[in-house]
């Protein structure tokens, strides 16, 4: 049987990088399209990587994507996307 995320957190300990995500984000509703966009991009980039890697790089993703502001990202030029 697969281990649930909550069980994983208990085993990983309170100081794991997963703890804040588990306690403040995982399973909580998203209230804006920008939040949904951010989650989608993070999940897509996780393919083939551990979720821990994504969590460690999360701040960099937010910086690279202008805090996942859909209006800003939709106006990216070809130069900005490279």
Beta strands, then each sheet from edge to edge (+ up, - down):
end
